[in-house]
Every structure is written in C-alpha cells, then in structure tokens.
C-alpha cells in the first residue's frame, strides 16, 4: 500500500535512477534525486529529514555528506562493492551500509567471458571488418588466438570469480587463482600474489573489490609477468589496475591485449587507451541487463531497515 507523502521516509538518491526504479521507490519514500548536487540550498533545507541514501556501486557517499544528514539510518547501494562509501564514518554513526551481492554473479561472469573471447578472437575488429567492406577488398582477416583450453588466472575467487571459473571450465580452460587467503576447499591451484599468478596463465581476470586494499594491484610488474601472449581482463574496478602502466604495456606489446569494463576515472577513458587496437572496452556494464538490474533493485532495501517511526 502506498503511504501518504507526509509519512514516507525521505531518501537521497546519489545516482541517476535507472528507468524502472523511481516509480516503486516513490511509492514508499520521498525521493530527492541528486538534490545535493542540483540544488544545494534546497538540499540544506531537507537534509535533516533524510533517513536513507541510495546509490550505485560507483556512488560517492563521503563523510562530508553523512555529516549533513543527522537522521541518516541506512546507505543502500544497488551494486556490489561500496568502495566509495566512507564505511568508517557510517560505522561511527551506527548506519548500516548494504549492497546487492549474489544476484549479478552470472551477468558479470558472462561479460568476463565475452571480453575474453572478444579480445582473443578479435570479435569487434571482425565485425568492423565485415561492415566496412574490407572482407571483399582485403580478403580474410589475420588469424586470432584460441581461448578454449588456455590457462585462466582469477584474481579474487569470490562469488563472481567462481561463476567465471565455472564457465571457463566449460571451455576446457585450466583455472588458478590468487586472493588474500588460500581456499583449501577449492579444487584450483593457489598463487600467493597477482604476479605469481600472471606468470602461470594466459588470461588474467581481475574480480576483486576496489578501494585501498587493491589499489593498483595490477601494476607494471604483474603486466610484465603476464607477458606478450597474455591478456588482462578487468571487470572489477578501475582502481585495481595501474591504468597508465597498462596503456604502456599495451602500446609496447608487453601483453597481448586487454578487455576492460571498468576504468580509473569513469566515464572518462584516456584517449591513448581508446586508440589501441588490442583492447576491447565496455562502459561499466557488466550487470546492465533488464533482468539483473531489476533483480538488484527488487532486493536493495533490505529487511535490516525498519522504516516505521516506532523503530527509531
Ligand atoms: P566477493 O566478496 O565474493 O569476492 C571478492 C574476492 O576478492 C574474494 O575472493 C576475496 O578473497 C578477493 N579479495 C578481496 N580483497 C583482496 C585483496 N586485497 N587482494 C586480493 N584479493 C582480494 O565479491 P563478488 O565476487 O561478489 O564481487 C567482486 C567485485 O566485483 C566487487 O567488489 C566489485 O568490485 C566487482 N563488480 C563489478 C561489476 C561490474 O559492473 N563490472 C559488477 C559487480 C561487481 P580474499 O578475501 O581471500 O582475499
């Protein structure tokens, strides 16, 4: 049942809401969409009433924003990872931070495999080759690289990493991984760090959280270890890879190629990266299908937020 406007809890959306989302959200909440950016004066007026903040995996929720929200009860992220939420500041305020793990594992794993196939088999280049009429004028394309049966290394064998491993097994790939801890229950060989793993594989897929713990973990040394027949796939966060080192490695054929869904300064992707022929780039869209975004939206206000006045 829709609550009268006056009694609906006030929520600040710090992202542009996806099309299917505002309707159901407004049935339950008074929603201020990016008001803190679009109208700071009006935001200052309503800020004391705001009880929830909603954002996406890339949304910034800094301490300075929380400071302005004395009634804040929850930060709810529609995405996996909350590396741009100031979690210590939320803990100080006893404000839970939630996200939507699990419901997008298949989708992100599918895109990781799609990027692996695209970069190794040069699918975007092949598409352009046919559309631009080059097949008829220049003949067949140069040969590509086989993915089936190759060696896959997964940096971060969590929920999504395991879904990638499951798919890669169907391609006859061998699987190894690295992470902070060895998981003895898993049937895959463990390597103590990304460099050791890169030395042992053909495809290195990065699927860790972002944030300080993983910043620039894939650096010049890791790329050199991956080598001239190795491919890097990043579906994690742009911050995990040293983007400048990657551009240089791609320009100098230190590695064979890269498939990237995420970047250091989204949505701005360096011109040098966009000009390269040995990369396939997608605009942070690993979970962006109707089905999965809907599942994430359906799940995002968790039961841990009891919005009734009596609960406050
Ligand atoms: P999980 O928490 O299930 O898995 C994360 C994995 O990363 C774990 O295996 C963890 O292993 C490992 N890890 C964590 N910190 C480190 C570290 N410092 N060094 C090495 N490994 C580390 O998360 P999910 O699989 O659900 O999601 C993973 C990430 O995928 C998200 O945090 C997000 O960044 C990204 N993502 C990207 C999307 C996109 O649109 N491209 C969509 C959804 C998620 P251990 O604890 O043993 O270190």
Boltz pocket constraint, residues with backbone or C-beta under 6 A from the ligand:
constraints:
  - pocket:
      binder: B
      contacts: [[A, 79], [A, 80], [A, 81], [A, 101], [A, 102], [A, 104], [A, 108], [A, 155], [A, 156], [A, 157], [A, 158], [A, 159], [A, 160], [A, 161], [A, 178], [A, 179], [A, 180], [A, 181], [A, 182], [A, 207], [A, 208], [A, 209], [A, 210], [A, 213], [A, 214], [A, 235], [A, 236], [A, 237], [A, 261], [A, 262], [A, 284], [A, 285], [A, 286], [A, 287]]
      max_distance: 6.0
